[in-house]
């Protein structure tokens, strides 16, 4: 029988490293979302890294705005944004303050609180689909802009925190281009996932949005 996941909270120093070091190291970690209905826990299985102002795919590429301000804050905080006027996405801020790098949590396995996640994800065909993709993950965990800037290291009263979980060996980690990123950042191999895990989302290349006529 495999060892139980480590319940030790990850310290701020975990996030205060280069984003391409943090991103693959997030695989297998346990994200805890505390709601009024009860806790939901998710084992992270897929992430994407964004390097900030040097990365054309990053929201921080053109500098600081009201929307992306949390990315420029201290490491170990959440950056939540609204996309396509429909969905929220959860990112974890990394690196030194003012650097604006972060990791998008793309997918995971709900290990605690699946009954709460199912209430929010009625269209999911099975539990593997509850958090299979960043919008589904945010919906399942009740993540919205009210959580933007949340300190992941604030202790057990925080709405979001990260536990050590169980490490993933290097040969189990897949690596490739980010999903849906176009332009100069399209080829960056900044997406990481646990090979063979059924909760990992399918890769989709960037498809330019058509303008209505």
N, C-alpha and C positions, 0 to 999 in steps of 0.2 A: 504494500500500500504506500502511495506517495505521501510525503510529508504535508502537513497542513500549511496553507499560506501564512506567511508571517504578517501579523497584525500591527507591526510597528509603523507609526506614521513616518512618512518621508520628511526629512528636514529641509529647510530652505536651501542648504548647500547642494542638495540633489539637483535643484533647478538652476542654480547659479553656475552653469557650465555651458560650453558651446552647444547650440541647439542640435547639431548633428550628432553629438554625443548623448544628449538627453533623449532624443526621439526613440531610437531603438531600445534604450534602457527602460522605457515606459511599458514595453510589452510584458504582460504578465502581472503588472501592478494592479492593485484594487482601488478603483474610484468609488468613493462613498458619497451618495447624495442623500442628505437628511431632509425629509419633508414632514409636513404636519401629519400626514397619514402613516408615516413610518419610514425607515431607511430603505434605500435601494443600493445594492452594490454591484459593480460591474468589473469584470476582469478584462483589461484592455488587450485587444488582439490586433488593432490596426491604427496607425498614426501617420501624420504627414508633418514634416518640418518646414518652417518658413523663416528665412534668415533676416527679415526686416528690411531696412532701407537699401541693402545691397541685392535684394531678391525681387525681380520683377513680378513674381507671383504673390508677393506679400501685400497685405493691406497697408503696411507701413512704407512701401516703396516710395511714395510721393510725400512722405513726411507725416508729422503728427496732425491729427484732426480730432474733433470731439468724438467721433465714432471709435477710433483706434487708440485713444489715450491710454487705456489699460496696458497696451503692449509696451509702452514706454516706461511703465512703472517697475517696481522691484520684482525680482523673480519669485515664483511661487504663488502667483495670483491667476485668476481666471480672466480670459478675454472672451466675451460672448458677443456675437454679431448676428444680425438679421439679414437673410439673403433671399433674393428673388421675391421679396414682399410676402414670403410664406413661412420660411424655416429659420430656426436658430442653429448655431454651431458653437461648440465648446472648444476653446483653446487654452493651453497652459503656458503662461509666460515664462521664458527661460533667459539665461544669460544675465549680464550686468544691467543695472538700471540705465535707462535711456538708450539701450541697444535695440529694443523692439523686436526681438525674436520670439517665436512661440511654436507650439506643437498643436496641431488640430487632432482631436481625438475622434477618429473616424468610425470605429466599430468596437464591439465587445460582447462578452457573454454576461447576461444578468445572472448573478449567483445568489443574490438575496433580494427579496421583494419583487419577484417575477409577477405576483398577482397584482401589484400596484402598477407595474409597467404595462401589463396586458390591458388594463382599463384605459390607458392612454394610447395604446397601439392596437386598436380593434381590428385593423386590417392585416395584422401579422398572421401568417398562416401557421406559424409555429414559434416556439421560444427562440430558435436560432435567428429569426428575423426581427426580434424585438429591438435590437440596437445595431442592425446591420447597415451601416452608413451613418454619416454625421447628423443628418436631419432626424432620422429615426432614433438615434441615440439620444439626442437632445429632447425629443418628444417623450421617449420612454422614461427619462430621468427628470422630467419637468424642469428643463433648463430654459431660461429666457433671459432677457436683458437685465432683469432685476439682479441676476447673479454676476453681472459684469463687474470685475474688480474684486471679487471675493477672495479672501486670503485663504489659500489651501493649507496653510501652516498654523492657523489660529486655534487649533485644538478641537476637541469633540463637539463643541457647540457650533462649529462652522457648518454652513449649508453644504460645503464641498470639501473633501479632503482626500488624500491619497495614501494608501498603505503599501508596505513593501511587497506583499504578495508572494509570488513564486517566480524566480528568475527563469529566463528563456535562454537556452544555449544558442550560440551563434549559428550553428548549422540548421536551426529551426526558423531562422529569421529570413523572410523574403525581402527583397529590395528592388525598387523600380521607380519610374516616373510618377508624379502626382496625378491624381484623377482630376480631369476637367480643367487643368491649367494650360493656358495657351501662351502664345507669344514667346518672349525670350526665356521665360521660366519653364517652358513645356518639357524640356529634356532633363531637368534636374532630377536625379534619382533620390528624392527625398521622402518617398513613401516606404514605410516599413510595416510588415505584417507577420503573423505567425503562420508559417506554411501549413497547409492542410486543415486549418481551423475553419469550421463551417460558418462562423459568424463574420468572417472577413468579407467585405463588400467587393463586388466585381469591378475590375478596372474599366474606366471609360475615358477615351481620349477627349480632348477639348473639342467641342462643337460650337462654332460661332453662333450667337443668337441672331435670328433674323429680325430685321426691323419691319414693323407693320407698315403697310403702304396706305 
